[in-house]
Amino acid sequence: MTIACPNCKSTNIPGTVFCSECGAQLLSPDALVTQNITTAQVHEAFAQQRTQTITSPQVEVTTWASLHLLDTGQMLPLMDRNEFTLGRVSDGQPIMPDIDLSAYQAYAGGVSRLHTVLKRIGSRVVIMDLGSANGTYLNGRRLGPNVEQSINHGDIIALGKLKIQILLKS
């Protein structure tokens, strides 16, 4: 169940305190309850936490590749799916990429809204330009639109001017 903003009517995920679109407060002040906590209660809670054995289930992470953003050094892992579109989100655009590069200066770097796609096909990984305005480059060579090209561990792709190193899990 989503929460509708009383101000701008946009939908927000449950538990949201402020609207993600306009910043309006979503919960009434009555819903926010505070209480006094004594120092003794805090010490007791920490003591209980130390004596409890916390076990978490082992979750196998199925990361098959990571994108190493060369300008910032950040790593974006690819997991759970075999295909990802890369691009940037634009206001009013109904189609969104799987991996939004907007936070990494994608607009200034010339990244299209839907720029390229990375696919894992068996043991191969391929990239395909989706007709981007500023092109997709593999190790300095511009790729033709809508043609799959195999990529290898360590290859450098450029979406416009945004350079990304592909790190494949063997």
C-alpha positions in Angstrom: 0.0 0.0 0.0 1.4 3.4 -1.0 1.0 6.7 0.7 -0.4 9.6 -1.4 1.0 13.0 -0.7 -1.7 15.4 0.4 0.2 18.3 -1.3 1.2 17.0 -4.8 -0.7 13.6 -4.9 2.5 11.6 -5.8 2.8 8.1 -4.4 5.4 7.2 -1.8 6.4 3.9 -0.2 4.9 3.0 3.2 6.8 4.5 6.1 7.9 7.6 4.2 7.8 10.7 6.4 8.4 13.3 3.7 7.2 13.2 0.1 9.9 12.3 -2.3 8.6 14.8 -4.9 7.7 18.0 -3.0 9.1 17.4 0.5 5.7 17.7 2.3 5.3 15.9 5.6 3.3 12.7 5.0 2.6 11.7 8.6 0.5 13.8 10.9 2.4 15.1 14.0 0.1 12.9 16.1 1.5 9.8 14.4 5.1 10.6 15.5 5.4 9.5 19.1 8.3 10.3 21.4 9.1 8.8 24.7 11.6 9.3 27.5 14.3 6.7 27.7 16.5 6.5 30.8 20.2 5.8 30.7 19.6 2.5 32.6 17.2 1.4 29.8 19.9 2.1 27.2 22.6 0.1 29.2 20.1 -2.8 29.6 19.4 -2.9 25.9 23.1 -3.0 25.1 23.7 -5.7 27.6 21.0 -7.8 26.1 22.4 -7.2 22.6 25.8 -8.4 23.7 24.5 -11.7 25.3 22.3 -12.6 22.3 23.8 -14.5 19.4 22.6 -13.0 16.2 22.5 -15.3 13.3 21.7 -14.2 9.8 20.8 -16.6 7.0 23.5 -17.1 4.5 22.4 -15.5 1.2 24.3 -16.4 -1.9 25.1 -13.2 -3.8 24.9 -13.9 -7.6 27.0 -11.0 -8.7 28.2 -11.8 -12.2 29.8 -8.5 -13.0 30.5 -5.1 -11.6 30.7 -1.7 -13.3 33.8 0.3 -12.1 33.1 4.0 -12.7 36.5 5.3 -13.6 35.8 9.0 -12.8 34.6 8.3 -9.2 36.0 4.9 -8.4 32.5 3.6 -7.4 31.5 0.1 -8.1 28.0 -0.9 -9.2 27.4 -4.7 -8.9 25.2 -6.5 -11.4 23.2 -9.4 -9.9 20.0 -11.4 -10.0 19.3 -10.7 -13.7 21.0 -11.5 -17.0 20.2 -8.2 -18.7 20.5 -4.5 -17.7 19.9 -1.3 -19.6 22.1 1.6 -18.7 21.2 5.3 -19.1 19.8 8.2 -17.1 16.5 9.2 -15.8 14.8 12.3 -17.2 11.8 14.1 -15.9 8.6 13.2 -17.7 10.3 10.2 -19.4 8.1 7.1 -19.0 10.9 4.6 -19.9 13.6 4.2 -17.3 16.9 2.4 -17.5 17.6 -0.5 -15.1 20.8 1.3 -14.0 20.4 5.0 -13.6 23.7 6.8 -14.1 22.3 10.3 -13.4 24.1 10.6 -10.0 27.4 10.1 -11.8 27.2 13.2 -14.1 25.6 11.2 -16.9 23.8 14.2 -18.5 27.1 16.2 -18.6 28.9 13.1 -20.0 26.4 12.7 -22.9 24.7 9.5 -21.6 21.3 9.0 -23.4 18.1 8.1 -21.5 18.4 4.5 -22.7 22.0 4.3 -23.9 23.2 0.7 -23.9 22.3 -2.8 -22.7 24.6 -5.4 -21.0 23.6 -9.1 -21.3 24.9 -12.3 -19.9 24.3 -15.1 -22.4 25.6 -18.3 -20.9 29.3 -17.7 -20.3 29.5 -14.7 -22.7 28.7 -11.1 -21.8 27.7 -8.7 -24.6 27.0 -5.0 -24.9 24.8 -3.3 -27.4 24.3 0.4 -28.1 20.6 1.3 -28.2 20.9 4.0 -30.8 22.4 6.5 -28.3 23.1 10.1 -29.5 26.8 10.2 -28.3 27.6 6.5 -28.9 28.9 3.6 -27.0 32.6 2.8 -27.2 34.4 -0.4 -26.4 38.1 0.1 -25.7 38.1 3.3 -27.8 36.2 1.8 -30.8 32.6 3.1 -31.4 30.0 0.4 -31.6 27.3 0.4 -34.2 23.7 0.7 -32.9 21.7 -2.4 -32.2 24.7 -4.8 -32.8 25.8 -7.1 -29.9 29.5 -7.1 -29.2 31.3 -9.5 -26.8 33.1 -8.0 -23.9 35.8 -9.3 -21.6 37.0 -8.7 -18.1 38.8 -5.4 -17.8 37.3 -3.9 -21.0 36.6 -0.1 -20.9 33.3 1.1 -22.2 32.4 4.7 -22.7 28.8 5.9 -22.8 29.5 9.2 -24.4 32.3 10.6 -22.2 31.4 8.4 -19.1 34.0 5.7 -18.8 33.3 2.4 -17.1 35.5 -0.6 -16.7 33.7 -4.0 -16.8 34.8 -6.4 -14.1 33.4 -9.9 -14.8 33.2 -12.7 -12.2 34.9 -15.8 -13.5 
